[in-house]
Amino acid sequence: MSASPNSSAAGLTPLLILLLAMSAGLSVASLYYSQPMLGVLGADIGASSRSIGLVPTLTQLGYALGILLLAPLGDRYDRRSIILVKSGVLLLALLAAGLAPSIHLLLLASLIVGLAATLAQDIVPAAAALASAEQRGRVVGTVMTGLLLGILLSRVVSGVVAELFGWRSMFVIAALSILAVAYTAWRHMQAARPATNLSYGALLASLLGLWRAHPPLRRAALAQGLLALSFSAFWSTLAVMLHGEPFHLGSAAAGAFGLAGAAGALVAPLAGHLADRRGPGLVTRLGAALTALAFAGLTAAWLWAPSGAQLTLLAIGTVLFDLGVQATLIAHQTQVYQIDPGARSRLNAVLFVGMFSGMASGAVLGSLLLASWGWAAVMGMATLSAAGALWVRLRAA
């Protein structure tokens, strides 16, 4: 498989698209297995709620750093080799997390998991490079469906596995899944021609040049980062909230909300198709508006709805805000990939650094707000952040 700017869609068979989607999903799922398990995990190793909140924070921070420092290498070196190396590191980090005897080693392993899981961001630009301009939104949307389902269904799987077999078993199973990713890359991906011969230092320096040169890239990274802050604040605190008053629910219940979010992820191909036909700008505005409205509704439901109805409203809101966040992400990717075909890995890196910086910020702020002022404060912050993303997109109209 060639990642050169001149690649066509001819080599992008339905089987290869499916394999790329599955590999992206399994890779990025490693970031999220811990979230539904935080309640039982913290109690098991004797960590405070503030300390255990650092697990998703460091994972997301590691992912953001990995995108910044490692993802640009996809423009310079063979993506297949990069994926194989990252798969090995990720496998070892997941095993270390599963065997960690203390919160300190778990936090270190979480950071490395985040760094290595960026192999998912080598897969998406590869698909974009193979697709024709007319099909790029649909192809990226299809591969991103696998990635997004990996994000959301990982919570379902980890919640159930942790309740049945313990949280350590989930990390071991995750490590085994990365073996499948490595095998897929080794068996089905061909060596890719580099798009540039820049040195590593020049590659990193070019990120700043791309940021300065392209206002659409800046707006996309900022808007997606604000949406990611809302998204992460919700998912990073959901398990802890459900574990306490008034619900007293376990990790399986927290993970089950991933099924509601998965319904939103399924819109990704449709969002890509709409971006191809009507332009990505419209999709970003619609997605940001839907996200802001969904979080406003969740805030109102928590403050004023009877407790018996709150879980139902929570599930409905989860479907809506996930739909909005994912549709906006697909449109932003379609938009930035059009800027410079020879710099897709770096453009993707800038976009996702913004996104996962928002993710890390949302995990930190969400944990602090939940501990200090409760769930309503978390949802209020999520609403304001999503509204900020909508403002950025409306100003670009």
C-alpha positions in Angstrom: 0.0 0.0 0.0 1.4 3.3 -1.0 0.9 6.5 1.0 2.2 8.8 -1.6 0.2 11.8 -2.5 -0.4 10.4 -5.9 -2.1 7.2 -4.7 -5.5 6.4 -6.1 -8.5 4.6 -4.7 -7.7 1.6 -6.9 -5.8 -0.2 -4.2 -8.3 0.6 -1.5 -10.4 -2.6 -1.6 -13.4 -3.2 0.7 -11.4 -5.8 2.6 -8.5 -3.4 3.2 -10.9 -0.6 4.4 -12.5 -3.1 6.8 -9.1 -4.2 8.1 -7.9 -0.6 8.5 -11.1 0.3 10.4 -10.7 -2.7 12.7 -7.1 -2.0 13.4 -7.8 1.7 14.1 -10.5 0.7 16.5 -8.5 -1.8 18.4 -5.6 0.5 18.7 -7.4 3.6 20.0 -9.6 1.4 22.3 -6.5 1.0 24.5 -6.9 4.6 25.6 -10.4 4.0 27.0 -10.5 0.6 28.7 -9.6 2.1 32.0 -12.5 4.6 32.2 -15.4 2.4 33.2 -13.1 0.5 35.6 -11.9 3.5 37.6 -14.4 3.0 40.5 -13.3 -0.6 41.2 -9.7 -0.1 40.1 -9.1 2.7 42.6 -10.6 0.7 45.4 -8.5 -2.3 44.6 -5.1 -0.6 44.6 -6.0 1.9 47.3 -5.9 5.1 45.2 -7.8 8.3 46.0 -10.4 9.6 43.5 -8.1 12.4 42.6 -5.2 10.0 42.0 -7.2 7.6 40.0 -8.5 10.4 37.8 -4.9 10.8 36.6 -5.1 7.5 34.8 -7.2 8.8 31.9 -5.5 12.2 32.1 -2.1 10.7 31.5 -3.3 8.4 28.8 -4.8 11.3 26.9 -1.8 13.4 27.5 0.5 10.7 26.2 -1.7 10.4 23.1 -1.5 14.1 22.5 2.3 14.0 22.9 2.6 11.0 20.7 0.6 12.7 18.0 2.8 15.7 18.2 6.2 13.9 18.4 5.5 10.6 16.5 2.6 11.0 14.1 4.5 13.3 11.7 6.9 10.5 11.0 4.2 9.0 8.8 5.1 11.6 6.1 8.8 10.6 6.3 8.9 6.8 6.9 7.1 3.7 5.9 3.8 3.7 7.9 3.8 -0.1 8.0 7.1 -0.2 10.0 5.9 2.5 12.3 2.7 0.6 13.1 4.7 -2.6 13.8 7.0 -0.8 16.2 4.2 1.0 18.0 2.2 -2.2 18.3 5.1 -3.9 20.2 5.5 -1.0 22.6 1.7 -0.7 23.2 1.4 -4.5 23.9 4.1 -4.3 26.6 2.6 -1.1 28.1 -0.8 -2.8 28.4 0.7 -5.8 30.1 2.5 -3.5 32.5 -0.8 -1.8 33.3 -2.4 -5.1 34.0 0.4 -6.2 36.3 0.9 -2.8 38.1 0.9 -3.2 41.9 0.5 0.5 42.6 -1.0 3.6 41.3 2.5 5.0 40.4 3.4 2.2 38.0 -0.1 2.3 36.6 0.2 6.0 35.8 3.6 5.4 34.0 2.1 2.6 32.0 -0.9 4.7 31.1 1.3 7.4 29.7 3.2 4.9 27.5 -0.1 3.4 26.4 -1.2 6.9 25.2 2.1 7.4 23.3 2.0 4.1 21.5 -1.7 4.0 20.7 -1.0 6.8 18.2 -0.5 4.0 15.7 -4.2 4.6 15.0 -3.2 8.0 13.6 -0.9 6.3 11.1 -3.8 4.3 9.8 -6.2 7.1 9.0 -3.9 9.2 6.8 -3.0 6.0 5.0 -6.6 5.5 4.0 -7.0 9.2 3.1 -3.9 9.0 0.8 -5.3 6.0 -1.0 -8.8 7.6 -1.6 -9.6 9.8 -4.5 -10.6 13.4 -3.7 -14.3 12.6 -4.5 -14.4 9.7 -2.1 -12.1 10.9 0.6 -14.8 12.0 3.0 -16.6 8.7 2.7 -13.5 6.6 3.0 -12.2 8.5 6.0 -15.6 8.3 7.5 -15.7 4.6 7.1 -12.3 4.0 8.7 -13.1 6.5 11.4 -16.3 4.5 12.2 -14.0 1.7 13.2 -11.9 4.0 15.3 -14.9 5.7 16.9 -16.6 2.3 17.6 -13.3 1.3 19.2 -13.5 4.3 21.5 -17.0 3.8 22.5 -17.4 0.0 22.6 -14.1 -0.3 24.5 -16.0 1.0 27.5 -18.7 -1.6 27.1 -16.2 -4.5 26.9 -14.0 -3.3 29.7 -17.0 -2.7 32.0 -18.2 -6.3 31.5 -14.8 -7.9 31.6 -13.8 -6.0 34.8 -17.0 -7.1 36.6 -16.7 -10.7 35.5 -12.9 -11.3 35.6 -11.3 -8.3 37.2 -9.8 -5.2 35.8 -6.3 -6.7 35.3 -7.8 -9.3 32.9 -9.0 -6.4 30.6 -5.5 -5.1 30.1 -4.2 -8.6 29.2 -7.0 -9.1 26.7 -6.2 -5.6 25.2 -2.6 -6.6 24.8 -3.7 -9.7 22.8 -5.9 -7.6 20.6 -2.8 -5.5 19.6 -1.2 -8.7 18.4 -4.0 -8.9 15.8 -3.3 -5.3 14.8 0.4 -6.1 14.3 -0.5 -9.2 12.2 -2.8 -7.2 10.0 -0.1 -4.6 9.3 2.5 -7.3 8.6 0.2 -9.5 6.4 -1.9 -6.9 4.5 -0.1 -3.6 4.4 2.6 -3.0 1.8 5.6 -0.7 2.3 4.7 3.0 1.7 6.7 5.6 -0.2 7.5 8.6 2.0 5.8 11.9 1.0 8.9 14.0 2.1 12.6 13.6 2.9 12.6 16.2 5.7 14.7 15.4 8.8 12.9 14.7 12.0 13.6 18.2 13.3 12.4 19.8 10.1 9.2 17.7 10.3 8.4 18.9 13.8 9.3 22.5 12.8 6.9 22.3 9.8 4.0 21.7 12.2 4.3 25.3 13.4 4.6 26.4 9.8 1.4 24.5 8.8 -0.4 26.0 11.9 0.6 29.6 10.9 -0.1 29.2 7.2 -3.6 27.7 7.3 -6.4 29.4 9.3 -8.8 26.5 8.5 -6.4 24.1 10.3 -6.3 26.4 13.3 -10.0 26.7 13.5 -10.5 22.9 13.1 -8.0 22.2 15.9 -9.5 24.7 18.3 -13.1 23.7 17.7 -12.4 20.0 17.9 -10.3 20.5 21.0 -13.3 22.3 22.7 -15.6 19.5 21.7 -13.1 16.9 23.0 -13.0 18.7 26.4 -16.7 18.2 26.7 -16.5 14.6 25.5 -13.7 13.7 27.9 -15.2 15.4 30.9 -18.3 13.3 30.5 -16.6 9.9 29.9 -13.8 10.4 32.4 -16.3 11.0 35.3 -19.3 8.9 34.3 -18.1 5.7 36.1 -17.3 7.5 39.3 -20.6 9.3 39.3 -22.6 6.2 38.7 -20.7 4.4 41.4 -21.8 6.8 44.0 -25.1 8.4 45.1 -27.9 7.9 44.1 -27.2 5.0 41.6 -24.6 2.7 43.1 -23.9 1.1 39.8 -20.9 -1.0 38.8 -18.4 -0.9 36.0 -20.6 -2.9 33.6 -23.4 -0.3 33.9 -20.9 2.5 33.2 -19.5 0.7 30.2 -23.0 0.0 28.9 -23.4 3.7 28.1 -20.8 3.1 25.4 -23.6 1.3 23.5 -25.5 4.5 23.4 -22.5 6.4 22.2 -21.8 3.8 19.5 -25.1 4.8 17.9 -23.5 8.3 17.4 -20.4 6.8 15.9 -22.4 5.0 13.2 -23.1 8.4 11.7 -19.5 8.8 10.6 -19.8 7.5 7.0 -23.0 9.6 6.6 -21.2 12.7 7.9 -18.3 12.0 5.5 -20.8 11.6 2.6 -22.5 14.9 3.5 -19.1 16.6 3.7 -18.3 15.4 0.2 -21.6 16.7 -1.2 -22.4 19.9 0.8 -18.9 20.8 2.1 -17.4 20.1 5.5 -18.1 23.6 6.9 -21.8 22.9 7.2 -21.3 19.6 8.9 -19.0 21.2 11.5 -21.6 23.7 12.4 -24.4 21.2 12.7 -22.3 18.8 14.8 -21.1 21.5 17.2 -24.7 22.8 17.6 -26.0 19.3 18.4 -23.3 18.7 20.9 -24.0 22.0 22.8 -27.7 21.3 22.8 -27.2 17.8 24.1 -25.0 18.8 27.0 -27.4 21.7 27.9 -30.1 19.1 28.0 -28.0 16.8 30.2 -27.3 19.7 32.6 -31.0 20.5 32.9 -31.9 16.8 33.3 -29.5 16.4 36.2 -30.7 19.6 38.0 -34.5 19.2 37.5 -35.5 15.7 36.3 -36.6 13.1 38.8 -34.0 10.5 39.6 -36.0 7.7 38.0 -35.8 9.5 34.6 -32.2 10.6 34.8 -30.6 7.4 33.4 -32.9 7.4 30.4 -32.2 11.0 29.7 -28.5 10.4 30.2 -28.6 7.6 27.5 -30.5 9.9 25.1 -28.0 12.7 25.6 -25.1 10.4 25.1 -26.4 9.4 21.7 -26.8 13.0 20.7 -23.6 14.5 21.8 -21.5 11.6 20.5 -23.3 12.0 17.1 -22.4 15.7 17.1 -18.7 15.2 18.2 -18.1 12.4 15.7 -19.7 14.2 12.8 -17.7 17.3 13.4 -14.5 15.3 13.6 -15.1 13.6 10.3 -15.8 17.0 8.6 -12.7 18.5 10.2 -10.5 15.7 8.9 -12.0 15.9 5.4 -11.3 19.7 5.6 -7.7 19.5 6.7 -6.7 16.6 4.4 -7.5 18.9 1.5 -4.9 21.5 2.5 -1.7 19.7 1.4 -1.7 16.1 0.2 2.0 15.8 0.9 1.6 16.7 4.6 -1.5 14.6 5.6 0.2 13.0 8.6 1.4 16.3 9.9 -2.0 18.0 9.3 -3.6 15.1 11.1 -1.1 15.5 13.9 -2.0 19.2 14.4 -5.7 18.5 14.4 -5.4 15.6 16.9 -3.0 17.4 19.2 -5.7 20.0 19.6 -8.3 17.3 20.1 -6.4 15.2 22.6 -5.2 18.3 24.5 -8.8 19.0 25.0 -9.3 15.3 26.0 -6.6 15.6 28.7 -8.0 18.9 29.9 -11.5 17.5 30.1 -10.3 14.6 32.2 -8.5 16.9 34.7 -11.2 19.5 34.9 -14.0 16.9 35.0 -12.4 15.0 37.9 -11.8 18.3 39.9 -15.4 19.6 39.3 -17.0 16.3 40.2 -15.0 16.1 43.4 -15.7 19.7 44.4 -19.1 20.6 43.0 -20.7 17.5 41.6 -22.0 16.2 38.3 -24.0 19.3 37.4 -20.8 21.3 37.4 -19.2 18.8 35.0 -22.1 19.0 32.6 -22.2 22.8 32.9 -18.6 23.0 31.8 -19.2 20.6 29.0 -22.0 22.8 27.7 -19.9 25.9 27.8 -17.0 24.2 26.0 -19.3 22.9 23.2 -20.9 26.3 22.8 -17.4 27.7 22.4 -16.7 25.2 19.6 -20.0 26.3 17.9 -18.9 30.0 18.1 -15.5 29.1 16.4 -17.3 27.4 13.6 -19.9 30.1 13.1 -17.2 32.8 12.9 -15.7 30.8 10.1 -18.9 30.6 8.1 
